[in-house]
Amino acid sequence: MLAPMMHGQAIGVQQFGTFRHYTVRSAPLKAIVCTRYGPPESLELLEVAAPAPGTDEVLIEVEAAGVNFPDTLIIEGRYQFRPEPPFSPGAEVAGRVLAFGSAVEGLAIGDPVIATLTWGGYAEQVVAKAANVTVLPADIDPGIAAAFTLVYGTSFHALRDRAGLSGGETLLVLGAAGGVGLAAVELGVLMGAQVIAAAGSAERLAACKRQGAHHLIDYERENLRDAVRRVTGEKGVDVVYDAVGGRHSEAAFRSLAWGGRHLVVGFAAGEIPRLPLNLPLLKGASLVGVFWGDFVRRAPTAHQANMNQLLSWLANGRLQPLVSRRYRLAEAGSALRDLLDRKIEGKAVIMMRA
């Protein structure tokens, strides 16, 4: 929970010492704060007390923060984690190491890093668990880096670890122009799959095409199941990547080939679908849950291995994330509203010094 600054006085401010020869700033910082559960318009830009890292934590000077769908849920108290206000949303950041606790190894002051959080990223400084911090390759744009971890981490874990996607298989991505969807399209192509991108407009499908999708389906204009039959020659798809839920999930599952895998990634449509359980039986198919955040917590070594592979691909240009919008910190509420209104293709980021 944040300690807000009121009338020039800090509430619950600690006196911070020196961590690894770096004196931590105790002056107030700016942050976007959820003072009460509500829509993006209820967020406030406030001064908050400077944080300090614990024994296994890292203090980061935030340069950019990713904008993600779970941020819209957590500020309304509708996410699986429900912090009590006041708190700052934001689940991923890019920045530089300011300080770290005595148990942290492998980092140096000033290192460029990315980090994942549950919340707290819409702030000038943030503390993250060392296990969730990864050093960046040189010369990576912080705006690109801040848009990378959650969507590519989720999609790579889903496609490789959970679905076992193989080269030559067919992948159907629902909500393909969104953050995780577009990452799934790009990774599916890189992993050798035939990728079918499904989204709700020609403009959004154009973004999928630019990221390498082989086939496009506008599911607002065409029946999804009929379109998949047409594209696959009645064979169906091997893997469905579903971060949307809602009315398209059952049609997508019915479009699976024998032995197919349907990845349950999220419910951006707002509706959790009910799937007839005879369908997995009849298709010999699997319904596979993808909870990337818990994977990071339970398997930090495997998570870091995934991130190292992804960052290698980013550094050599094999991955090219689409960041379509950049906002100032004071515009964070507008960024989340634009995300909800489907005005963002790929990812949006908040730049702290813009």
C-alpha positions in Angstrom: 0.0 0.0 0.0 1.2 3.5 -0.8 1.9 6.1 1.7 0.4 9.3 0.2 1.8 12.8 0.9 -0.6 15.3 2.2 0.0 19.0 3.0 3.7 18.4 2.5 3.9 15.7 5.2 4.5 12.0 4.6 2.2 9.5 6.1 4.1 6.5 7.3 7.3 7.5 5.7 10.3 5.4 6.8 13.9 6.8 7.1 15.9 5.0 4.5 19.5 4.2 4.8 22.2 3.2 2.3 21.9 0.0 0.1 25.1 -1.2 -1.6 26.7 2.3 -1.4 23.7 4.1 -2.9 21.7 6.6 -0.8 18.0 6.1 -1.5 16.1 9.3 -2.2 13.5 10.1 0.5 11.9 13.0 -1.3 8.3 12.5 -2.5 7.7 10.7 -5.8 4.9 11.0 -8.3 2.5 8.0 -8.8 -0.9 7.2 -10.3 -2.9 6.1 -7.3 -6.2 4.2 -7.0 -7.6 5.9 -3.9 -10.9 4.0 -4.2 -12.1 1.2 -6.5 -13.5 2.6 -9.7 -13.0 3.2 -13.5 -9.8 4.7 -15.0 -11.2 8.2 -14.7 -11.1 7.8 -10.9 -7.3 7.5 -10.7 -5.3 10.3 -9.3 -1.7 11.7 -9.7 -0.3 12.1 -6.2 3.0 12.5 -4.4 3.9 9.3 -2.4 6.6 8.3 -0.1 9.8 6.8 -1.6 10.0 3.0 -1.3 12.9 1.0 0.0 14.0 -2.6 -0.9 13.9 -5.5 1.5 16.5 -8.2 1.7 15.5 -9.9 -1.5 14.2 -6.9 -3.4 15.4 -4.4 -6.0 14.6 -0.7 -6.1 14.0 0.5 -9.7 13.9 4.0 -11.1 11.0 3.5 -13.5 11.5 4.8 -17.1 8.4 3.3 -18.6 5.4 1.1 -17.5 3.4 -1.3 -19.6 -0.4 -0.8 -19.9 -2.3 -4.1 -19.5 -5.8 -5.4 -19.3 -5.4 -6.7 -15.7 -4.7 -3.1 -14.6 -8.3 -2.2 -15.6 -9.6 -5.0 -13.4 -7.4 -4.4 -10.3 -8.5 -0.7 -10.0 -12.1 -1.9 -9.9 -11.5 -4.6 -7.3 -12.3 -7.3 -9.9 -8.9 -9.0 -10.3 -7.8 -12.2 -8.5 -5.5 -10.1 -6.4 -7.4 -7.3 -4.6 -5.1 -4.8 -2.9 -6.8 -2.3 -0.5 -6.6 1.3 -1.7 -4.5 3.4 -1.9 -2.3 1.6 -4.3 -0.8 2.2 -7.7 -1.7 -0.2 -10.6 0.9 -1.4 -13.1 2.3 -4.9 -13.5 5.5 -4.4 -15.6 8.2 -1.8 -15.7 11.5 -1.0 -17.4 14.1 1.2 -15.7 17.4 1.2 -13.9 18.6 -0.4 -10.7 18.9 2.2 -7.8 19.5 -0.2 -4.9 19.0 -3.8 -3.7 18.9 -5.8 -0.6 21.7 -7.8 0.9 20.5 -11.2 -0.5 20.4 -10.0 -4.1 23.1 -11.2 -6.4 23.9 -10.6 -10.1 22.8 -7.0 -10.3 24.8 -3.7 -10.3 23.6 -0.2 -9.6 22.6 1.4 -12.9 21.8 -1.9 -14.7 18.9 -1.5 -17.2 16.2 -4.0 -16.2 12.6 -5.1 -16.7 10.5 -6.3 -13.8 7.1 -7.8 -13.2 4.9 -6.9 -10.3 1.3 -7.6 -9.2 0.7 -3.8 -8.9 2.7 -0.6 -8.2 4.3 0.1 -11.6 2.6 3.4 -12.4 5.1 5.3 -10.2 8.5 7.0 -10.6 10.1 4.3 -8.4 9.1 0.8 -7.5 10.3 -2.2 -5.5 10.3 -5.6 -7.1 11.3 -9.1 -6.0 14.7 -9.9 -7.3 13.4 -13.2 -8.8 11.1 -11.0 -11.0 13.8 -8.7 -12.3 15.8 -9.4 -15.5 18.7 -7.5 -16.9 18.1 -6.1 -20.4 20.5 -6.4 -23.3 22.2 -3.1 -24.3 20.4 -0.4 -26.3 16.8 -1.7 -25.8 14.3 1.2 -25.9 12.7 1.4 -22.4 9.3 1.9 -24.0 9.6 -1.3 -25.9 11.1 -3.1 -22.9 8.1 -2.1 -20.7 5.7 -3.6 -23.2 7.5 -6.8 -23.4 7.6 -8.9 -20.3 3.9 -9.7 -19.6 2.6 -10.3 -23.1 5.6 -12.2 -24.5 6.2 -14.0 -21.2 2.6 -15.1 -21.1 2.4 -16.1 -24.7 5.7 -18.0 -24.8 4.7 -19.9 -21.6 1.3 -20.7 -23.1 2.5 -21.8 -26.5 5.7 -23.7 -25.5 5.2 -24.9 -21.9 1.4 -25.4 -21.8 0.5 -26.3 -25.4 3.7 -27.8 -26.6 3.3 -26.0 -30.0 5.3 -27.6 -32.7 6.5 -26.4 -36.1 3.9 -27.2 -38.8 0.9 -27.1 -36.4 -1.9 -24.6 -36.9 -2.5 -21.9 -34.2 -5.7 -19.9 -34.0 -5.3 -16.6 -31.9 -8.5 -14.9 -30.6 -8.2 -11.2 -29.9 -5.1 -11.3 -32.0 -4.6 -7.5 -32.2 -4.4 -7.0 -28.5 -1.2 -7.2 -26.4 -1.0 -10.9 -25.6 -2.7 -11.8 -28.9 -0.2 -10.0 -31.1 2.7 -11.5 -29.1 1.1 -14.9 -29.6 0.9 -14.3 -33.4 4.5 -13.2 -33.6 5.8 -16.1 -31.4 3.6 -18.7 -33.2 5.2 -17.6 -36.5 8.7 -17.7 -35.0 8.0 -21.2 -33.6 7.1 -22.5 -37.1 3.3 -22.7 -36.8 0.7 -21.6 -39.4 -1.0 -18.7 -37.6 -4.6 -17.7 -38.0 -5.3 -14.3 -36.5 -8.9 -13.5 -35.5 -9.9 -10.0 -34.5 -12.8 -7.6 -34.8 -11.9 -5.2 -37.6 -9.9 -4.8 -40.8 -7.7 -2.3 -39.1 -6.8 -4.6 -36.3 -6.2 -7.5 -38.6 -3.8 -5.3 -40.6 -1.7 -5.1 -37.5 -1.7 -8.9 -37.2 -0.7 -9.2 -40.8 2.3 -6.9 -40.2 3.4 -9.2 -37.4 3.4 -12.2 -39.7 0.0 -13.8 -39.4 -0.6 -16.2 -42.4 -4.4 -16.0 -42.4 -6.9 -13.4 -41.1 -10.5 -13.8 -39.8 -12.8 -10.9 -38.9 -15.1 -12.5 -36.5 -17.4 -9.5 -36.4 -18.2 -10.0 -40.1 -17.8 -13.8 -40.6 -18.8 -16.9 -38.6 -15.7 -18.0 -36.8 -16.2 -21.7 -37.2 -17.1 -21.5 -40.9 -14.0 -19.3 -41.4 -11.7 -21.8 -39.7 -13.1 -24.6 -41.8 -12.4 -22.5 -44.9 -8.9 -21.7 -44.0 -7.9 -25.2 -42.8 -9.7 -27.2 -45.4 -12.0 -28.7 -42.8 -9.0 -30.0 -40.8 -9.4 -27.7 -37.8 -6.6 -26.1 -35.7 -4.1 -27.7 -33.4 -4.0 -24.9 -30.8 -6.4 -22.1 -29.8 -5.0 -19.2 -27.9 -7.9 -17.6 -26.1 -7.4 -14.4 -24.1 -10.9 -13.2 -24.9 -13.5 -15.6 -23.6 -17.1 -14.7 -24.3 -19.1 -15.8 -27.3 -16.2 -17.0 -29.5 -14.7 -19.5 -27.1 -17.1 -22.4 -27.8 -16.9 -21.9 -31.6 -13.1 -21.9 -31.3 -13.1 -25.1 -29.3 -15.4 -26.7 -31.8 -12.8 -25.8 -34.4 -10.1 -27.8 -32.8 -8.6 -30.8 -34.7 -8.4 -34.2 -33.0 -6.0 -33.9 -30.0 -6.1 -30.2 -30.1 -5.3 -27.8 -27.1 -7.4 -24.8 -26.1 -5.4 -22.4 -24.0 -7.4 -20.4 -21.5 -5.4 -17.2 -21.1 -8.0 -14.6 -20.0 -11.5 -13.1 -20.4 -11.1 -9.7 -22.0 -14.6 -9.9 -23.3 -15.8 -9.8 -19.7 -17.8 -13.1 -19.9 -16.5 -16.4 -18.7 -17.9 -19.0 -21.2 -19.5 -22.3 -20.3 -18.1 -25.1 -22.4 -20.0 -28.4 -22.9 -17.7 -31.0 -21.4 -18.6 -33.6 -24.1 -16.5 -31.6 -26.6 -13.1 -32.4 -25.1 -14.2 -36.1 -25.0 -15.4 -36.2 -28.6 -12.3 -34.4 -29.9 -9.7 -36.0 -27.6 -8.9 -32.4 -26.9 -7.5 -30.6 -23.9 -8.6 -27.4 -22.1 -5.4 -26.0 -20.7 -5.2 -23.2 -18.1 -2.5 -20.5 -18.4 -1.7 -18.6 -15.2 1.6 -17.0 -16.1 1.8 -15.0 -12.9 1.7 -18.1 -10.7 4.2 -19.8 -13.0 6.6 -17.0 -12.4 6.2 -17.4 -8.7 6.3 -21.2 -8.6 9.0 -21.8 -11.2 11.4 -18.7 -11.2 14.3 -20.6 -12.8 12.1 -21.7 -15.7 10.7 -18.2 -16.0 14.2 -16.7 -16.2 15.1 -19.2 -18.9 12.1 -18.2 -20.9 12.9 -14.5 -20.5 16.5 -15.1 -21.6 15.3 -16.7 -24.8 12.8 -14.0 -25.5 15.3 -11.2 -24.8 17.8 -12.9 -27.1 15.2 -12.9 -29.9 14.3 -9.2 -29.1 18.0 -8.2 -29.2 18.7 -9.9 -32.6 15.5 -8.5 -34.1 13.5 -11.7 -34.4 10.8 -10.2 -32.2 9.6 -6.7 -32.9 6.9 -5.6 -30.4 4.2 -3.2 -31.6 3.9 -0.2 -29.2 1.3 1.9 -30.8 0.7 4.5 -28.1 2.9 6.3 -25.5 1.3 8.3 -22.7 2.6 10.6 -19.9 2.2 9.5 -16.3 -0.6 12.0 -15.8 -2.4 10.4 -18.7 -2.5 6.9 -17.3 -6.3 7.0 -16.8 -6.7 7.9 -20.5 -4.4 5.0 -21.5 -6.5 2.5 -19.6 -9.7 3.9 -21.0 -8.3 3.7 -24.5 -7.4 0.1 -23.8 -10.9 -0.8 -22.7 -12.3 1.0 -25.7 -10.1 -1.1 -28.0 -8.3 1.9 -29.4 -4.9 0.3 -28.9 -3.2 -2.2 -31.2 -0.5 -4.2 -29.6 0.7 -2.4 -26.5 0.6 1.1 -24.9 3.2 2.3 -22.4 3.5 5.1 -19.9 6.7 7.1 -20.1 7.7 8.6 -16.8 9.8 11.5 -18.2 7.7 12.3 -21.3 
